[in-house]
């Protein structure tokens, strides 16, 4: 299983597609492998898997298929974690364009919106960052998502609110993010707590 997570997933997916395997399930499985790689801290491997998965998904499913948007949104988030903002923005733009055309209220779009908002915040593009993150939070507030997913967006939006002088809102968002991260035993609660200390 260790070898499976580390890299043969792409080769196996190619072989399954060549043998006439169900395209959606093959690409979905590759996405799940990339998520597992990321959770194990192997972000470079995950990024490579998502890159390969995007090529396969476009070829097998079509350039505007929702699975392309899912892969691109996950890739965008991983690239933000790596500090590769240009690549993150390109992947997020792709995902958001597909969701906007097909299903703009789909909560899965929040991954790409949060990633793009974080990139824009890093570039100090505050109004654009806020617009993306507000939309992402609205999507995550109306869907059943994990606490860490919503907290990630709340923390990013809290940082934007702090930068734009909305101290009260920044404090409320950071508090909510800290509590959600803590409930999920997510170490990112420390980042939210650090922001709260800075706001005192």
C-alpha positions in Angstrom: 0.0 0.0 0.0 2.9 2.4 0.7 4.2 2.0 -2.8 0.7 2.5 -4.1 0.3 5.9 -2.4 3.8 6.9 -3.5 3.3 6.9 -7.2 2.0 3.9 -9.2 -1.4 5.4 -9.1 -0.8 7.5 -12.2 0.6 4.5 -14.1 -2.3 2.3 -13.1 -4.8 5.0 -14.0 -3.3 5.2 -17.5 -3.4 1.4 -17.9 -7.1 1.3 -16.7 -8.1 4.0 -19.2 -6.3 2.3 -22.0 -8.1 -1.0 -21.1 -11.5 0.8 -21.3 -12.0 1.4 -17.6 -14.7 3.8 -16.5 -13.1 7.2 -17.0 -14.8 9.0 -14.1 -14.0 6.3 -11.6 -10.4 6.0 -12.7 -9.8 9.8 -12.4 -11.6 9.9 -9.1 -9.4 7.2 -7.7 -6.3 9.1 -8.8 -7.7 12.2 -7.0 -8.1 10.2 -3.9 -4.6 8.9 -4.1 -3.3 12.5 -4.4 -5.3 13.5 -1.3 -3.8 10.5 0.6 -0.3 11.7 -0.5 -1.0 15.2 0.7 -2.3 14.0 4.0 1.0 12.0 4.4 2.9 15.2 3.9 4.0 14.3 0.4 2.7 17.4 -1.3 5.1 17.2 -4.2 3.8 13.8 -5.1 0.2 14.9 -4.7 0.8 17.9 -7.0 2.3 15.6 -9.6 -0.7 13.3 -9.3 -3.1 16.1 -9.7 -1.2 17.5 -12.7 -1.4 14.1 -14.4 -5.0 13.7 -13.4 -5.9 17.0 -15.0 -4.4 15.8 -18.3 -6.3 12.5 -18.1 -9.6 14.1 -17.0 -9.6 16.6 -19.8 -8.8 13.9 -22.4 -11.3 11.3 -21.0 -14.1 13.5 -19.6 -13.9 16.8 -21.4 -12.3 20.1 -20.5 -15.3 21.5 -18.6 -16.2 18.3 -16.6 -16.8 18.8 -12.9 -14.0 16.3 -12.1 -11.6 18.7 -13.9 -12.8 21.4 -11.5 -12.3 19.2 -8.5 -8.8 18.2 -9.5 -7.9 21.8 -10.3 -9.3 23.1 -6.9 -7.3 20.5 -5.0 -4.2 21.4 -7.0 -4.7 25.1 -6.3 -4.9 24.5 -2.5 -1.7 22.3 -2.6 0.1 25.0 -4.6 -0.8 27.6 -2.0 0.6 25.4 0.7 3.9 25.2 -1.3 3.9 29.0 -1.9 3.6 28.5 -5.6 1.1 31.3 -6.1 1.3 31.6 -9.8 0.5 27.9 -10.3 -2.2 28.1 -7.6 -3.9 31.0 -9.3 -4.0 29.3 -12.7 -5.5 26.1 -11.2 -8.0 28.1 -9.1 -9.1 30.2 -12.1 -9.7 27.0 -14.1 -11.8 25.4 -11.4 -13.8 28.5 -10.7 -14.5 29.1 -14.4 -15.9 25.6 -14.7 -18.1 25.9 -11.6 -19.3 29.3 -12.6 -20.5 27.9 -16.0 -22.0 24.7 -14.6 -23.0 25.0 -11.0 -21.9 28.3 -9.2 -23.6 27.2 -6.0 -21.7 24.0 -5.7 -19.9 24.0 -2.3 -16.9 22.2 -3.8 -16.1 25.5 -5.5 -15.1 26.9 -2.1 -11.8 25.0 -2.3 -10.7 27.0 -5.4 -12.2 30.2 -4.2 -10.4 29.9 -0.8 -7.1 29.2 -2.6 -7.5 32.1 -5.0 -8.5 34.4 -2.1 -5.4 33.4 -0.2 -3.2 34.1 -3.2 -4.8 37.5 -3.7 -4.3 38.2 0.0 -0.7 37.3 -0.2 -0.4 39.8 -3.0 -2.3 42.4 -0.9 -5.1 42.5 -3.4 -7.6 43.0 -0.6 -10.9 43.7 -2.3 -10.5 40.8 -4.7 -9.3 38.5 -1.9 -12.3 39.5 0.2 -14.8 38.8 -2.6 -13.4 35.3 -3.2 -13.3 34.4 0.5 -16.8 35.8 1.3 -18.2 33.7 -1.5 -16.3 30.7 -0.3 -17.5 31.2 3.2 -21.1 31.5 2.1 -20.8 28.2 0.2 -19.3 26.5 3.2 -21.8 27.9 5.6 -24.8 26.4 3.7 -23.3 22.9 3.2 -22.2 20.1 5.4 -18.4 20.4 5.4 -15.7 19.5 7.8 -14.9 22.0 10.5 -11.4 22.5 9.3 -12.6 23.4 5.8 -14.8 26.2 7.0 -12.1 27.3 9.5 -9.5 27.6 6.7 -11.7 30.1 4.9 -12.6 31.9 8.1 -9.0 32.3 9.1 -8.0 33.6 5.6 -10.9 36.1 5.7 -10.0 37.2 9.2 -6.5 38.0 8.0 -8.0 40.1 5.2 -10.3 41.8 7.7 -7.4 42.7 9.9 -5.5 44.1 6.9 -8.4 46.3 5.9 -9.1 47.6 9.4 -12.2 45.5 10.3 -10.8 44.5 13.6 -14.1 43.4 15.2 -14.9 41.1 12.3 -11.3 39.8 12.2 -11.6 38.9 15.8 -14.9 37.1 15.4 -13.7 35.2 12.3 -10.4 34.2 14.0 -12.3 33.0 17.1 -14.6 30.9 15.0 -11.7 29.5 13.1 -9.7 28.7 16.2 -12.7 26.9 17.8 -13.4 24.8 14.7 -9.8 23.8 14.2 -9.6 22.9 17.9 -12.7 20.8 17.7 -11.1 18.9 14.8 -7.8 18.5 16.7 -6.2 20.5 13.8 -2.8 22.1 14.5 -3.9 25.2 12.6 -5.8 26.3 15.7 -2.4 27.8 16.7 -2.4 30.1 13.7 -5.8 31.4 14.6 -4.8 31.9 18.2 -1.7 33.8 17.1 -3.9 36.1 15.0 -6.2 36.7 18.0 -3.2 37.6 20.1 -2.1 40.1 17.5 -5.6 41.6 17.5 -5.7 42.3 21.2 
